[in-house]
Amino acid sequence: MITGSWAFALNLLSMAALLGLACVVLQLLTAPLIQQAGTRAPLEQKWLILSWAVLPWMLTLLLVILGGLSSSVDNNTVQGAPGLIHWHHTEEFAVTAWHSWFLSAVGLWLTFRMGRFAYNQWRIHQRLQLLREQALATPDSTIRILPTRNVVAMTVGYFQADIYLSQGLLDQTTPHQQAIILAHEHAHVRQFDNLSRWLLMLLTCPLPAILRTPVLDRFTLATEQLADSRVTRDTDAADIAETLVNIARLCHQTDRANQAAFVAAEQLRERVSELLTPSRPSALKLSLLPLAMLFTGAAVLSAVDALHHFFDIFLAH
């Protein structure tokens, strides 16, 4: 049995772990809606997916902050500032109780998944370093040429990204098509698409691949469509669609982690359709999204203590 301030901190963390589990269940239930968000405008899809991914972390952080600022109601019971959370036996933490091993299991899982994510990022960084060494510089310091016959167009980096084009791409496209490709890649840079995709990968890394991968694919498609849309400000949409089809025919390399690919064959139909019949984001839906997150967060936070007692009924405290 642990008592005192350590017990308070461990109890608070166990409540945060339980909240995380509740959020994962909520994500599992809502994931099909996220994956089928193709009827929404790309901008709505992008912010809906980011909100879906950040909500569990935001709620867990909010719980820890409210718990740290909580005040005693009576003996061994505390309540958070807005009254959304409260829990009992805060000064005692039983090492053999269910919330102890549950906290340990969640901690081990997060450590494993975060460690794996960090290792994968390190491997990607090593490959990108090798890619940079092989690339040829151009008069434009942000554009590099890869001496390969493969057809490649991608951006690398987060805040000051570089654009990589392959010699094979330049040899098999017209100057007008190359201008469209460069405009598309510059759109990724201006919209910080690599950074937002990296953030989404980080936020969803604790989730199983069967849930995470389709959401990442949907997000990537939305950012590609938004980059296409930005290019239409200066170029006819039909020319962009024709360039996409041409690149697809050249067997463009796709699915490079941490990079914004120019075209993926499996997404070609939706991108061309969005170019030729563009959708319009709803200002009302975008403005209601923060409100929906607020109500969802309040509901989940207020249910944490009830969920804690529900487990107490079946498991040893």
N, C-alpha and C positions, 0 to 999 in steps of 0.2 A: 504494500500500500504506500503510495506517494501522497504527501500532504503539502499544504502551503502553496507558494506561488508557482512551483513547478507543476503541481497538480492542476492549478488553474490554467496554465499554459497548455498542458497536455489535453485537458478536457476541451479547451477551445479548439485545438487542432483536430481533435476527434470529431467535433461538431463540423468543422470545415471539411474534413474528409467525407463525412456523411452527406453534407451539402453537395460535394463534388459528385458523389454517387447519384444523388437525385437529379443533378443536372445532366449527367451522362444518360440516364434513363430518359429524360426529357429530349435530349438530342437524338436518341435512338427512335423515339416516337415521331419526331418532326423531320428526321433526315429524308424520308421519302418526299415530303413537301419541298424540301430544299433541292433535291435532285430533279424534281419535276417542275422547276421554276422557269423552264424555257419559254413559257408564255409571257413572262414579265420582260420589261425592257432591261438591257444589259446593266445599266446603272443601278436599277433596283435589285437585280440579282447580286451584284457585287457587294452592296451594302447589307443586304439581307444575310448573305453568307458570312461576312465579317462579323456582323452582330451575333449571329448564331454561334460562331466560334468563340467570341470574346465573352459572352454572357457567363459561362461557368466560372471563368477566372475573375471576372468583375465581382460576381456574387461572393465568391470565396474570400477575395480580398476585403470586400465590404463587411463580411461576417467577422473577419479577424479584427478589423478596425473598430467595429461596433462592440465586439467582445472586449477589446482592450479598453474602451471608454465606458464600459458598463458599470452600473452601480448596484450595490446590494439592496435587495428587497426585504429579505429576512435571512435567517440563519442558513448559510450554505446555498443560497439562491441569488442569482443576479439577473438583471434585465438590461438589454441594450437601450441606447439613448432614445430612438424613435418608438420603442415599445414593440418592434417587429420580432425581436428574438428574446428568449429567456431560457435558462436551463438551471437545473438543480445539481446538488452534490459537487459544487465547483471546487471545494477545498480538499477533495479526496479523489484519487485516481487509482483504481484497482488494476494492477498489472495483469491479473488473470481474467479480467472482465472482457466482454466481447468488444467494447469500444477500444480496448488496448490492442488486441490483435488485429482489429480492423484498421486502426491507424497505422500499424506496422505494415500491413499488406499494401495499403494505399501508398505509403512512403516508399516501399521497395519497388512497386510498379512504376511510380513516377521517376524514381532514380534510374531504373532500367530504361524506360522509354526516352527520358531526357538524355541519358548517356548515349543511347543509340543514335538519337537525332544529332547530338554534338559530333559523334564519330563520322556519321554520314556527311555532315557539313565539312568536316576536316578533309575527307576524301575528295569532295567536290572542289574544295579550295586547292588541293594539290593538283587536280586535273586542270583546273583553270590556270594555274601558274604555268603548267607545261604548255597549255594552249597559247598563252600570251607570249611565251618564249618562241614558239613556232610561227606566230603571226608576223606579217610584214607591215611595217608602218606606212602611213599615207600622209600627204600634206595636211589632211584633217586629222588632228590628234585623237579624235574620238572614234575614228574608223580604222579597222585593221583588216587585212586580207589573209585568209587562210590558204596556204598553197596545197589545196586538195581538189580533186575532180568532183567530189560530192557537192551537192547543192545545199548550202547552209546559209542561213541568215538569222542572227540572234543577238540579243543584248546581254552583257555580262556586267554585274555590279549593281549597286543599290542607289547611291546618291550621285555619283559621277560615273555613270555606266559607259562602257565602251561597246561599239557596234562591230560585230564580226561578220564579214561576208566572205564566202569562199570563191576561189578563182573559177570553180566549176559553175557557180551561179552567174558570175559576171560574163562568162563565155557563152552562156545559153539564154541570156535575156537581153532585151533591148534597153537603150538608155532610159526610155520612158518608164519601163517596168522597174528598172533599178531605182529610179527616182521615187516610185511608189513604195518600193521595199524600204528604202531609207527613211521616207516619211513615216512609214508604219513603225519602224524601230525607234525613231525619234519620239513618236507618240508614247511608246512604252517608257522611255526615259523620263519624259515630262510628267507622266502619270504615276511614276514610281511603282510600276507593276511588279518588278522583281522584288522590291521591298515588301509590298503588300502580300505577295504570294509566299515569301519567306515567313512573314508573320503568321499567315494562315497555317503553314506547315508546322510552325512551332506550337501554335495554340491547339492544334488537333493531333499532335504527335502522341498523346496518351490514348487516343481512340484506336480501336481495331481498324486494320486496313480496309476491311469490307465496308466500313462506314466512312472512313476518311477519304479514300481514293476517288469515289464518285463525286464527292463534294469539291475536291481539289480540281478535278476535271471540269466541273461546271464553272468554277471560279475562273479557271484559265480561259475557258471559252468566252466568258463575259468580258475579261480584259482584252482578249483579241478583238472582240466585236467593238469595244469602245475605242481601241486603237484604229480599227478600220474606219469607224465613224469620224474620228478626228481627221483622217486623211481626206475624207470627202469634202472637207472645207475648201480644198484647193484642187481636187481631182474628181473627175466624173466617177460615180459609183460603179458604172458598168465597166470602166477601165480597171478599177481595182478588183472587181469580181473576175475579170478575164485574167488578170495577173495571178490571182489565187489559184485558178484552175490550171494555169500554165505551170506554176510551181509544183502543184500536186502531181502533175504529169511527170515532172522531173524527179519524182520520188524523193521529196524533201525529207531530211532527217528530222524526227520529232521526238517529243517526250524527253528532252534534256532537263534534268532536275535543276531548279534554281534559275532557269533562263526563260525568257518570253519567246517562244518559237513563232516563226512567221505564219506557218500554216500546218495544221494537222489534218490528215486525210479524213479521219472520222468526224471532224467538225466542219468540213468544207461546206456541206449542204446548209447548215444553220448560218454560217458566216455569209455565204452568198445570198441567202434569203434575207438576212438582216440588212445587207447592203442595198438590195433592190427594193425591198419593202420595209424601210426602217420603222422601228417602234419608237414610241415617245414615253419617257419616264413620267410617272405621275407625281407631281409635287405633293399632293395630298398623302399618298402612300409613304413617300420618303419622310415627310414631316411627322407622320404617325408612328414611324418605326421606333424612335426614342421613347415615345409614350408607351408603346407596347412592351418594350424592354423594361421600363420602369414598373409597370403593373406585374409583369412576369416575375421580376426580381423580388418585389414586395411579397407576392404570393408564396414564392419558394422559400424566402427567408422566414416568413411567419410559420411555415409548416415544418421547419427543421426540428424544433423541440418536440412536436407531436410525433414526428418520425422516429426520433430518439426514444421516446417512451414506447412506441410500437415495437421496436426491437427488444426493449427491456422485458416485454411480456413473454417473449419466447426464448430469450437468451439470458444467461447469468450476468448479473450486473457487476 
